[in-house]
Amino acid sequence: MRILTAIILLALASLSYAQEATPTAQQSESEHQAQTEDAEHTPTAEAETRPNALENPFLQSDLELIVGNVQRPNGLVWFDNTLYTVCNGDWTIYKIDDRSGETVTFVFGVRNGNSLIAESTEAGFDLFVPDPDTGTLWKVDQRRAAPVSVSAELPAPWGIARLNDDAFLVTDTGANAIISVSAAGEQETVLSALRAPTGIVRDADIVYFANGGSARRGIEYFQFDDDGSHTEVKRLVSGLQNTTNLVMGADGYLYFSYALGTRGVVGRIEPSHCQASGCSNQDVEMVVFSDIPAPLAIALSDDLRLFLHSRYRPEIYWVQLPD
């Protein structure tokens, strides 16, 4: 069965690149040339075997179902034994018990959200949600009051990470940029000329982000210097199709969701192994190979429970990763 799975994975990987490099009637020659360039990559040496590597990826039959009563969940975040997700069908953030699946309405007024972050405060916690439908970065706290706009007039905000005590980094697929947004709502472009940037996460002074519109530029990174400036952008992982959410795990791995054909996949890499010369998709350790349609939204608990769902289906699944 596992041998058959490996054969299927190789076939789907080849299919995804073939599809990406084949022009359709609607594509211009320049668009096709850009796609072909993105699909080309040079595989690096096979990733070394690590003591905590998975023997095989988890399959659909290994996933446990949480019955969350959310018809069209989108972004997903785990915080304090609870999942929070945005339903773009009824403009509501829902609160879901991460064990029982018990679901309650948390707050109404956020139209959409591909990602969320949760932060502890003295009073409780805050949720921050980039909303591409309204071009707004929203803030919601534990009181469940109406969402408060931190900043508006963003073209199409997607991912979010904390930059410092006073600002966030927001990826924007409309501007093809990463934008710094202060607590007062001030905006400043940090990086431009990206390819539909999606997920973003900061680990100490390093920022990792995904280019959902480019296989060649799948995941890139840059580093902040002590004076607040940042280094040039470098490639971390190439050869990934439709990369979306990024999550930094307590085990030191960078987890990310991407696609193989139409299937949603979760992979991981140890960032330090890819920072020197970059990794290819062949260096990625596949964590979950699901039957769930891509793109996936993912979240990770402190005890390494991985939660995932398709943006087009109500089911939310989880699996316990080895420590």
NORTA-V15707 format. One line per field, one symbol per residue. phi: phi as a letter, one per 40 degrees, with the letter a starting at -180 (. if undefined). psi: psi as a letter, one per 30 degrees, with the letter a starting at -180 (. if undefined). Layout:
BEGIN
phi->???
psi->???
END
This chain:
BEGIN
phi->.ccccccccccccccccccccccbccccccccccccccccabcccdcccbdbcccaccbdcccccbcccbcbcbcaabafgbbbacbccbfbcbbbccbcgdbbccabhccaacaabbbcbcciabbbbcbccbgbccbbbccgcddbccabgcdacbbaaccacbabbbcbcccfabbcbcccgcbaccbbfcbfcbcaabbfcbbbabbccaccbdbbaabccccgcbcccbcbbbgbcfcbcbbccccgcccababbgbccbbbaacdccbccbgbbcccccccbbbccccccbbabcccgccbaaccbbccbbaacccc
psi->eeeeeeeeeeeeeeeeeeeffkklffkleeeeeeeeeefkljkalkklklegkkellkleffkkkkikijeikclkkkkhgkkkkkjgeghkkkkkkfefgkklkekkfjeljfllkkkklefclkkkjkjfefhkjlkkaffglkkkkekahkeikdlklkeaffllkkkjfefhlkkkjlffgkkkkekahliikclkkkjbgkkklkjfgkeegdklllkklfgfllllklkeklgkkhkckkkklfgfljkkkakjbfkkkkllljefffeeglllfffkjkekjlgkkllkkllklfghkkkllkfglfkkllkkkk.
END
